[in-house]
Amino acid sequence: MSEIFLDFGTTVQKQTDGQKVPVVLLALDQGRYDMARSLDELRALADANGMEAVAEVVQKRATPEAATLLGEGKVAEARLVCQNLDARAAIFDGELTGSQIRNLSSALQVEVLDRTMLILEIFRARATTNEGKLQTELATLRYQLPRLQGLGESLSRQGGGGGGGAGARRGAGETKLELDRRHLHQRIEHLEGKLREMEKRRGETRRARKKNNVPVIALVGYTNVGKSSLLNALCGEQIFEADMLFATLDPTARKLVLPSGLQVILVDTVGFVSRLPHHLVEAFKSTLEEAAFADVIVKVADASDPQAAEQLAVTDEVLSSLDCADIPQLVVYNKCDAANLTPFDPAMLLTSAKTGRGLPELLARLDEELAHRVRTIEVVLPYDKLALADILRSRGSVAEEEYRATGVYYRATVKIDDLHHFEPYLV
């Protein structure tokens, strides 16, 4: 057994022998969204964090109970379920306040997490770059800040004795609360500054790409639809992929040569998830903005998932917040081998990163979207101008080369922005 500390005043034990931690899912159904879908997603999030949902306790109630959200009877039911199934924790499908976490944990006699805490824990485990780790810490601190009082009171009551009685302990707790709040504000400001520096450097990288006229294609979509698998299938396997939510957190940029010879940058972004809290979207906005600076956006959906349409709706919602409406977009239904689908629309792109199905068609469509960026030419470069051939090879592609008396003949694909170099030598 190894201990996973959640930075929320809770500890959950994660099995190291391959077994998952048993947890119970809690939810309050007020009719505001598809509860069944949301719980399916919460179960997948738990699985991605090494947990197994062994039961669900759902209450349909228009008005939540202030202290626990769930009513007294439903809380009692949840406690019995946790006891009978030896659950190690309970996960609430939504956000809780610090006092609600404390109250539910006390009533259920198990650790209580909410949906955001679970996502943050997954983010923390998956972040591999320094920026991803800083973004995750910032999101965690922003989450903690308004909950310090509720959790602080709990910690104060759990603390040791000492002189002065309960009143004195409460006063000490209030002092610690202020210190904690000040520390969090300072750390948040520090992280925001470091992330601004990183954003500045990323902007310089984008400007360099633009200067070199290298188109950027962004893979976006719901988490676990196979974006990383698709990138590996197109560019060669180099990045981690797994059948779980948020297998990729940090953006990954790779070079790709299209059939036309055009060199592009293919970017894999963090996956989306429904009902992602606003402050989490904000924390990772700099990462998601890779899509906003792309020349083409490829929206990836899971063809084998009956909720593929809903996945695309979530994707469109996030893209809308990033002002990506004017960027050309393609919709790709990946994992078609699992779905065994036949396209009903000729324009529909079905792909399988596993079998390679549809990948040539996807590359061809990308070439079409970027056709205005390249042109096929025939030139004869004089022998004293062969340095220009380096541009053909490094920034375009050479299909044919022939040595002649007057120079070297090339049939090649070049970027429009490079065409002026070769206009005197066109044949």
Phi and psi in degrees as a GROMACS rama.xvg file:
@    title "Ramachandran Plot"
@    xaxis  label "Phi"
@    yaxis  label "Psi"
@TYPE xy
-124.562  147.628  SER-2
-95.8415  132.445  GLU-3
-107.253  112.808  ILE-4
-88.476  129.377  PHE-5
-98.3249  1.58464  LEU-6
63.583  16.1366  ASP-7
-121.795  19.1502  PHE-8
78.0064  13.0541  GLY-9
-126.328  154.858  THR-10
-130.587  138.626  THR-11
-128.363  134.447  VAL-12
-86.5811  128.273  GLN-13
-108.796  130.386  LYS-14
-67.5851  141.046  GLN-15
-105.75  1.067  THR-16
-100.013  19.6569  ASP-17
92.0828  -15.4069  GLY-18
-83.0474  145.887  GLN-19
-94.0188  153.348  LYS-20
-72.4423  125.261  VAL-21
-73.5929  130.12  PRO-22
-135.19  157.132  VAL-23
-111.409  134.682  VAL-24
-91.7806  133.869  LEU-25
-117.081  144.184  LEU-26
-154.751  147.478  ALA-27
-113.164  114.686  LEU-28
-95.2204  105.588  ASP-29
-104.906  11.6742  GLN-30
74.5712  19.5839  GLY-31
-90.5786  -18.931  ARG-32
-156.711  173.229  TYR-33
-71.0945  101.565  ASP-34
-65.8734  -40.6313  MET-35
-61.0506  -44.6246  ALA-36
-64.0202  -43.3588  ARG-37
-62.5107  -40.7456  SER-38
-69.3107  -35.2354  LEU-39
-60.0739  -42.1768  ASP-40
-67.5863  -40.8657  GLU-41
-62.8288  -38.3255  LEU-42
-62.6689  -41.0041  ARG-43
-67.3663  -38.2411  ALA-44
-62.3345  -43.7394  LEU-45
-60.6021  -42.8763  ALA-46
-61.253  -40.3654  ASP-47
-65.0566  -19.4832  ALA-48
-103.711  18.1789  ASN-49
77.639  26.9358  GLY-50
-120.781  158.818  MET-51
-127.188  121.213  GLU-52
-75.5852  112.128  ALA-53
-96.1405  -11.6277  VAL-54
-165.171  162.051  ALA-55
-127.187  137.199  GLU-56
-124.641  109.622  VAL-57
-121.243  134.72  VAL-58
-119.455  128.048  GLN-59
-88.6651  115.298  LYS-60
-156.543  128.604  ARG-61
-72.0708  -39.8517  ALA-62
-113.369  119.07  THR-63
-72.5751  152.727  PRO-64
-75.8608  127.874  GLU-65
-58.3041  -42.9723  ALA-66
-76.2041  -34.2962  ALA-67
-134.044  -0.192553  THR-68
66.8935  -51.1741  LEU-69
-80.9634  150.704  LEU-70
-69.7  165.404  GLY-71
-58.2716  -43.4077  GLU-72
-65.5279  -39.9228  GLY-73
-70.6095  -35.0748  LYS-74
-62.7925  -42.0913  VAL-75
-62.9287  -40.4572  ALA-76
-62.0394  -44.555  GLU-77
-62.0479  -37.1401  ALA-78
-64.0256  -43.4573  ARG-79
-63.5712  -40.2184  LEU-80
-62.0681  -45.109  VAL-81
-60.6716  -42.3896  CYS-82
-67.0945  -47.1415  GLN-83
-67.3976  -30.4082  ASN-84
-102.644  7.25805  LEU-85
55.0103  40.3061  ASP-86
-68.1944  139.575  ALA-87
-91.0474  -19.3076  ARG-88
-159.137  164.778  ALA-89
-125.158  139.334  ALA-90
-119.587  122.64  ILE-91
-91.804  134.173  PHE-92
-82.7358  77.01  ASP-93
154.144  -175.687  GLY-94
-95.8254  141.095  GLU-95
-116.568  153.223  LEU-96
-79.7834  168.367  THR-97
-60.0323  -42.5302  GLY-98
-68.6634  -35.0584  SER-99
-66.3487  -38.8491  GLN-100
-61.4341  -45.2578  ILE-101
-61.9632  -46.6278  ARG-102
-65.5029  -44.5096  ASN-103
-65.9909  -41.6026  LEU-104
-61.4659  -41.2833  SER-105
-65.7788  -40.8872  SER-106
-72.2299  -38.4204  ALA-107
-88.179  -18.2678  LEU-108
63.3767  30.0539  GLN-109
-140.48  163.941  VAL-110
-66.0534  143.676  GLU-111
-121.546  129.608  VAL-112
-119.11  156.171  LEU-113
-109.293  176.216  ASP-114
-57.3593  -42.9844  ARG-115
-67.1389  -41.7243  THR-116
-57.6069  -41.7739  MET-117
-64.3107  -45.8553  LEU-118
-62.3023  -41.9108  ILE-119
-62.8684  -39.1247  LEU-120
-64.7052  -39.7485  GLU-121
-64.7665  -44.8422  ILE-122
-56.6137  -45.5189  PHE-123
-63.5305  -38.9134  ARG-124
-70.8416  -29.546  ALA-125
-95.6321  -19.8811  ARG-126
-63.924  129.14  ALA-127
-115.741  -29.3222  THR-128
-89.1002  161.157  THR-129
-61.495  -39.7024  ASN-130
-64.5239  -43.3267  GLU-131
-60.6517  -39.1716  GLY-132
-67.8257  -40.8507  LYS-133
-66.845  -40.2982  LEU-134
-62.2003  -41.7373  GLN-135
-65.2112  -43.7199  THR-136
-62.2026  -41.7513  GLU-137
-62.2955  -44.4279  LEU-138
-62.409  -39.101  ALA-139
-64.6215  -44.5274  THR-140
-66.0673  -39.8082  LEU-141
-64.3656  -34.5165  ARG-142
-68.2487  -42.4453  TYR-143
-69.4489  -35.3429  GLN-144
-53.0486  -51.6274  LEU-145
-74.2963  -4.83875  PRO-146
-106.722  3.56341  ARG-147
-60.5632  -41.3321  LEU-148
-64.1146  -48.364  GLN-149
-61.762  -46.7424  GLY-150
-72.3074  -32.4799  LEU-151
-65.8734  -39.2089  GLY-152
-61.4431  -40.2277  GLU-153
-63.1014  -44.7886  SER-154
-66.073  -36.1949  LEU-155
-63.2794  -42.3694  SER-156
-70.1995  -28.779  ARG-157
-78.9336  -13.5688  GLN-158
-69.4645  170.951  GLY-159
-71.8152  178.063  GLY-160
-75.8098  -115.819  GLY-161
97.5501  167.815  GLY-162
-74.1743  162.333  GLY-163
98.9439  -12.3211  GLY-164
75.047  -169.975  GLY-165
-64.2003  -36.9468  ALA-166
-61.6178  -41.9906  GLY-167
-65.5441  -41.1295  ALA-168
-63.0346  -38.1599  ARG-169
-64.3365  -40.7924  ARG-170
-62.9793  -42.1803  GLY-171
-61.8505  -38.5814  ALA-172
-64.0543  -38.4409  GLY-173
-65.6605  -38.5952  GLU-174
-63.3442  -45.4351  THR-175
-62.2989  -37.6945  LYS-176
-60.1751  -45.8376  LEU-177
-63.5418  -40.4318  GLU-178
-63.5955  -43.7937  LEU-179
-61.5495  -42.8467  ASP-180
-63.6822  -43.2492  ARG-181
-63.4579  -42.4676  ARG-182
-61.8192  -43.2454  HIS-183
-64.2788  -42.3753  LEU-184
-60.8377  -43.0552  HIS-185
-64.4974  -43.7883  GLN-186
-66.2907  -39.4088  ARG-187
-61.4025  -44.9376  ILE-188
-61.168  -41.3786  GLU-189
-62.0467  -46.2931  HIS-190
-65.1964  -41.0417  LEU-191
-60.4231  -39.4601  GLU-192
-64.5108  -45.2647  GLY-193
-64.0882  -39.4068  LYS-194
-69.948  -32.3344  LEU-195
-64.2744  -38.6561  ARG-196
-62.5896  -42.2972  GLU-197
-66.4549  -38.2817  MET-198
-63.8831  -37.3776  GLU-199
-61.9731  -44.1133  LYS-200
-65.7344  -37.3835  ARG-201
-65.793  -35.9023  ARG-202
-62.9811  -37.4818  GLY-203
-65.2766  -38.1545  GLU-204
-63.7351  -43.0012  THR-205
-61.9491  -41.7332  ARG-206
-64.1569  -36.6747  ARG-207
-65.0526  -41.6151  ALA-208
-60.5017  -43.8733  ARG-209
-64.2204  -40.4584  LYS-210
-63.4403  -38.914  LYS-211
-81.9017  -0.787836  ASN-212
59.3185  41.1658  ASN-213
-98.4629  112.751  VAL-214
-65.3975  148.362  PRO-215
-115.438  130.149  VAL-216
-115.301  124.163  ILE-217
-106.515  128.561  ALA-218
-90.4218  118.983  LEU-219
-128.738  161.53  VAL-220
154.335  177.734  GLY-221
-61.5353  148.718  TYR-222
-62.3514  141.557  THR-223
72.4204  27.4056  ASN-224
-94.7069  -2.949  VAL-225
100.101  25.2861  GLY-226
-63.8562  -44.9309  LYS-227
-64.8021  -39.7484  SER-228
-62.8532  -39.8094  SER-229
-65.5467  -43.3157  LEU-230
-62.3522  -43.4402  LEU-231
-63.3939  -38.9975  ASN-232
-65.9888  -33.6497  ALA-233
-83.6226  -35.615  LEU-234
-112.243  -7.63462  CYS-235
101.578  137.202  GLY-236
-69.2065  116.506  GLU-237
-142.37  -17.9152  GLN-238
-114.744  155.506  ILE-239
-65.6758  138.033  PHE-240
-141.283  146.668  GLU-241
-159.79  155.101  ALA-242
-84.0508  70.8191  ASP-243
-156.672  160.934  MET-244
-70.2132  140.925  LEU-245
58.4841  37.6737  PHE-246
-62.6618  -30.7492  ALA-247
-114.294  125.908  THR-248
-113.356  -46.4486  LEU-249
-84.9472  145.537  ASP-250
-67.9896  146.033  PRO-251
-126.415  125.829  THR-252
-112.819  130.254  ALA-253
-135.598  150.777  ARG-254
-80.1114  144.187  LYS-255
-143.457  135.471  LEU-256
-105.56  119.793  VAL-257
-76.5391  163.036  LEU-258
-54.1133  -30.2396  PRO-259
-70.9611  -12.7643  SER-260
98.4685  -6.53544  GLY-261
-69.2253  128.141  LEU-262
-88.6909  131.738  GLN-263
-132.613  166.883  VAL-264
-106.719  123.966  ILE-265
-103.098  122.717  LEU-266
-114.111  127.175  VAL-267
-98.6946  125.763  ASP-268
-110.175  167.87  THR-269
-61.5013  140.125  VAL-270
-74.0001  153.515  GLY-271
-90.6014  164.158  PHE-272
-148.657  144.716  VAL-273
-66.5368  149.976  SER-274
55.0414  34.8698  ARG-275
-70.2164  121.081  LEU-276
-54.0094  146.467  PRO-277
-56.263  -41.9345  HIS-278
-67.5821  -24.7904  HIS-279
-74.0343  -40.0305  LEU-280
-59.8361  -43.5364  VAL-281
-63.4937  -40.9025  GLU-282
-62.9073  -35.6663  ALA-283
-103.948  14.1826  PHE-284
-63.114  -36.9679  LYS-285
-61.8684  -35.2317  SER-286
-70.6139  -44.5709  THR-287
-66.8119  -24.4819  LEU-288
-66.7761  -9.15695  GLU-289
-55.6721  -33.908  GLU-290
-68.4429  -36.449  ALA-291
-67.5287  -22.1457  ALA-292
-102.83  9.99396  PHE-293
-81.4849  157.237  ALA-294
-86.1161  -30.4144  ASP-295
-140.686  137.201  VAL-296
-109.798  126.382  ILE-297
-104.467  109.409  VAL-298
-87.9307  117.344  LYS-299
-103.261  131.099  VAL-300
-124.403  159.523  ALA-301
-90.6803  109.073  ASP-302
-63.8103  -24.8761  ALA-303
-85.4402  -6.56445  SER-304
-94.45  123.566  ASP-305
-63.3437  -14.6532  PRO-306
-102.958  28.4853  GLN-307
-59.8252  -38.8235  ALA-308
-62.7335  -40.6099  ALA-309
-66.6113  -36.0742  GLU-310
-60.8832  -44.1531  GLN-311
-66.3011  -34.1694  LEU-312
-63.6543  -41.4581  ALA-313
-62.6867  -43.0176  VAL-314
-59.8808  -46.9966  THR-315
-61.8841  -36.7909  ASP-316
-62.7141  -45.4677  GLU-317
-67.9491  -42.6761  VAL-318
-62.0573  -36.7658  LEU-319
-61.2526  -37.8782  SER-320
-69.215  -17.542  SER-321
-99.9088  6.03286  LEU-322
58.3291  52.0975  ASP-323
-103.325  13.4988  CYS-324
-61.1953  -31.6265  ALA-325
-86.9246  -2.31521  ASP-326
-89.1825  131.166  ILE-327
-54.8436  137.03  PRO-328
-131.588  137.477  GLN-329
-115.429  143.561  LEU-330
-106.527  124.878  VAL-331
-120.68  128.081  VAL-332
-98.7377  101.08  TYR-333
-85.6308  170.904  ASN-334
62.3574  33.1032  LYS-335
-67.725  -18.9175  CYS-336
-65.419  -36.2642  ASP-337
-73.8149  -32.4601  ALA-338
-86.6279  -20.549  ALA-339
52.4629  47.7694  ASN-340
-88.9853  153.206  LEU-341
-118.882  126.139  THR-342
-65.4747  131.971  PRO-343
-90.8447  -11.4944  PHE-344
-124.244  123.776  ASP-345
-57.1901  -28.6233  PRO-346
-80.6282  -8.92709  ALA-347
-72.7304  129.945  MET-348
-99.6599  114.231  LEU-349
-109.077  128.494  LEU-350
-131.411  158.621  THR-351
-138.604  110.71  SER-352
-64.6848  -25.3819  ALA-353
-74.3139  -45.1696  LYS-354
-100.987  -15.9083  THR-355
90.0371  -2.11207  GLY-356
-61.8564  134.656  ARG-357
80.4386  -7.26607  GLY-358
-66.5273  -43.2009  LEU-359
-58.9617  -39.7476  PRO-360
-64.923  -38.9574  GLU-361
-64.0163  -45.1491  LEU-362
-61.7599  -40.1457  LEU-363
-63.2683  -40.9938  ALA-364
-65.7035  -38.0216  ARG-365
-64.0487  -39.7807  LEU-366
-60.4178  -42.4343  ASP-367
-60.5542  -43.6732  GLU-368
-65.799  -27.8934  GLU-369
-107.694  13.637  LEU-370
-58.799  -31.4799  ALA-371
-68.8023  -8.48351  HIS-372
-91.4545  -13.794  ARG-373
-134.535  163.907  VAL-374
-149.895  141.682  ARG-375
-88.3691  129.62  THR-376
-131.516  162.037  ILE-377
-123.636  125.607  GLU-378
-137.254  156.026  VAL-379
-120.348  108.446  VAL-380
-88.5114  123.942  LEU-381
-58.0524  155.039  PRO-382
-63.983  -23.907  TYR-383
-86.2015  2.8431  ASP-384
-119.448  19.2697  LYS-385
-69.0461  -11.9752  LEU-386
-60.706  -25.8229  ALA-387
-66.4357  -22.2774  LEU-388
-62.9168  -26.6004  ALA-389
-62.7462  -35.439  ASP-390
-66.2763  -39.955  ILE-391
-59.9786  -41.6612  LEU-392
-81.6566  -38.2813  ARG-393
-85.8337  -30.6236  SER-394
-115.352  -2.59605  ARG-395
-141.399  -147.319  GLY-396
-148.53  142.953  SER-397
-104.363  121.979  VAL-398
-95.0805  -29.7439  ALA-399
-149.45  141.098  GLU-400
-140.471  132.094  GLU-401
-147.004  129.419  GLU-402
-83.1846  128.351  TYR-403
-127.331  173.437  ARG-404
-63.4192  -37.5118  ALA-405
-90.2022  -10.3793  THR-406
159.458  -162.195  GLY-407
-108.066  125.41  VAL-408
-84.8041  134.591  TYR-409
-131.002  136.142  TYR-410
-110.634  118.332  ARG-411
-148.164  163.175  ALA-412
-105.589  127.246  THR-413
-128.48  158.353  VAL-414
-72.3519  145.479  LYS-415
-55.0644  -40.0914  ILE-416
-66.4454  -18.3338  ASP-417
-97.32  -3.63063  ASP-418
-61.0464  -34.3786  LEU-419
-61.3448  -24.5685  HIS-420
-65.4422  -27.2847  HIS-421
-110.925  -5.50064  PHE-422
-57.0747  -37.5927  GLU-423
-66.9283  -14.9362  PRO-424
-115.886  10.5231  TYR-425
-66.5878  143.552  LEU-426
